[in-house]
Amino acid sequence: MVKNTAAGHKKFWHSFRYAVQGIVAAFKSELNMKVHCGLTLIVLAAAAVFRLPASKWMLLLLAVTLVLSTELLNTAIEATIDLVSPELHPLAKKAKDTAAGAVLLMAVFAVIVGIYVFYGPVMDWIQGLMS
């Protein structure tokens, strides 16, 4: 446990800065991170337009957080593999493909959550347009 010292507090707050730098670096270097962030903005804007209840917001935020976190982990794994194995190797490919598969599974989960959350409000909106 970190001692309650000025240096300990400084180190604690620096860890947040490093974490933000990691998120920014992933956003700048990874197309998929940009895509996930763009889709996140669209989904959250739609949630606001449809005035979803707090419980549905929480489901959306959970799905978004899981996708973005998994993408960050995938980026970290890929960078580590590139560092330790710059040449092509079957195990490096397996590690990268497996990490990418985790992102895909999480993205599919997020789509299912989105369908669950938005199906009713979208159908109500369409019926309102047709009447």
C-alpha positions as CSV (number, residue, x, y, z in Angstrom):
1,M,0.0,0.0,0.0
2,V,1.2,3.5,-0.8
3,K,2.3,5.5,2.2
4,N,0.4,8.7,2.8
5,T,3.2,11.0,1.6
6,A,3.4,13.8,-0.9
7,A,5.4,11.5,-3.2
8,G,2.8,8.8,-2.8
9,H,0.0,11.1,-3.8
10,K,2.0,12.4,-6.7
11,K,2.7,8.9,-8.0
12,F,-1.0,8.1,-7.6
13,W,-2.1,11.0,-9.7
14,H,0.6,10.4,-12.3
15,S,-0.9,6.9,-12.8
16,F,-4.1,8.6,-14.0
17,R,-2.2,10.8,-16.4
18,Y,-0.4,7.7,-17.8
19,A,-3.7,5.9,-18.3
20,V,-5.2,8.9,-20.2
21,Q,-2.1,8.9,-22.3
22,G,-2.6,5.3,-23.1
23,I,-6.3,5.9,-24.2
24,V,-5.2,8.9,-26.3
25,A,-2.4,6.8,-27.9
26,A,-4.8,4.0,-28.8
27,F,-7.3,6.5,-30.2
28,K,-4.6,8.1,-32.4
29,S,-3.1,4.9,-33.7
30,E,-6.0,2.4,-34.0
31,L,-8.7,2.8,-36.6
32,N,-11.0,0.4,-34.7
33,M,-10.7,2.6,-31.5
34,K,-11.8,5.6,-33.6
35,V,-14.7,3.6,-35.0
36,H,-15.8,2.4,-31.6
37,C,-15.6,5.9,-30.2
38,G,-17.6,7.3,-33.1
39,L,-20.3,4.7,-32.7
40,T,-20.3,5.4,-28.9
41,L,-21.2,9.0,-29.6
42,I,-24.0,8.0,-32.0
43,V,-25.4,5.5,-29.5
44,L,-25.3,8.0,-26.6
45,A,-26.9,10.7,-28.7
46,A,-29.7,8.3,-29.7
47,A,-30.2,7.4,-26.1
48,A,-30.6,11.1,-25.3
49,V,-33.0,11.7,-28.2
50,F,-35.1,8.7,-27.1
51,R,-34.9,9.8,-23.5
52,L,-34.1,6.3,-22.3
53,P,-34.5,5.5,-18.6
54,A,-31.5,5.3,-16.4
55,S,-31.5,1.4,-16.4
56,K,-31.2,1.4,-20.2
57,W,-28.4,4.0,-20.1
58,M,-26.5,1.8,-17.7
59,L,-26.8,-1.2,-20.0
60,L,-25.5,1.0,-22.9
61,L,-22.7,2.4,-20.8
62,L,-21.7,-1.1,-19.6
63,A,-21.6,-2.4,-23.2
64,V,-19.6,0.7,-24.4
65,T,-17.1,0.4,-21.6
66,L,-16.6,-3.3,-22.2
67,V,-16.0,-2.8,-25.9
68,L,-13.6,0.2,-25.4
69,S,-11.7,-1.6,-22.6
70,T,-11.4,-4.8,-24.7
71,E,-10.1,-2.7,-27.6
72,L,-7.5,-1.1,-25.3
73,L,-6.4,-4.5,-24.1
74,N,-6.2,-5.7,-27.7
75,T,-4.0,-2.8,-28.6
76,A,-1.7,-3.4,-25.6
77,I,-1.4,-7.1,-26.5
78,E,-0.6,-6.3,-30.1
79,A,2.0,-3.8,-29.2
80,T,3.6,-6.2,-26.8
81,I,3.7,-9.0,-29.4
82,D,5.2,-6.6,-31.9
83,L,7.9,-5.7,-29.4
84,V,8.9,-9.2,-28.5
85,S,8.3,-10.8,-31.9
86,P,8.8,-8.3,-34.7
87,E,9.1,-11.2,-37.2
88,L,6.1,-13.3,-38.2
89,H,5.5,-16.2,-35.9
90,P,2.6,-18.6,-35.5
91,L,2.3,-18.0,-31.8
92,A,2.4,-14.2,-32.3
93,K,-0.4,-14.5,-34.9
94,K,-2.4,-16.7,-32.5
95,A,-2.1,-14.2,-29.7
96,K,-3.1,-11.3,-31.9
97,D,-6.0,-13.1,-33.5
98,T,-7.3,-14.3,-30.1
99,A,-7.2,-10.7,-28.7
100,A,-9.0,-9.4,-31.8
101,G,-11.5,-12.2,-31.3
102,A,-12.2,-10.9,-27.8
103,V,-13.0,-7.5,-29.2
104,L,-15.3,-9.0,-31.8
105,L,-17.2,-11.0,-29.1
106,M,-17.6,-7.9,-27.0
107,A,-18.8,-5.8,-30.0
108,V,-21.4,-8.5,-30.8
109,F,-22.5,-8.3,-27.2
110,A,-22.8,-4.5,-27.5
111,V,-24.9,-4.9,-30.7
112,I,-27.3,-7.3,-28.9
113,V,-27.5,-4.8,-26.0
114,G,-28.3,-2.0,-28.5
115,I,-31.0,-4.0,-30.1
116,Y,-32.5,-4.8,-26.7
117,V,-32.4,-1.2,-25.6
118,F,-33.5,0.5,-28.8
119,Y,-36.0,-1.9,-30.2
120,G,-39.1,-0.6,-28.3
121,P,-38.3,3.1,-28.7
122,V,-37.5,2.8,-32.4
123,M,-40.6,0.8,-33.1
124,D,-42.7,3.3,-31.2
125,W,-41.1,6.1,-33.2
126,I,-41.8,4.4,-36.5
127,Q,-45.4,3.8,-35.5
128,G,-45.7,7.4,-34.6
129,L,-44.5,8.4,-38.1
130,M,-46.9,6.0,-39.8
131,S,-50.0,7.3,-38.0
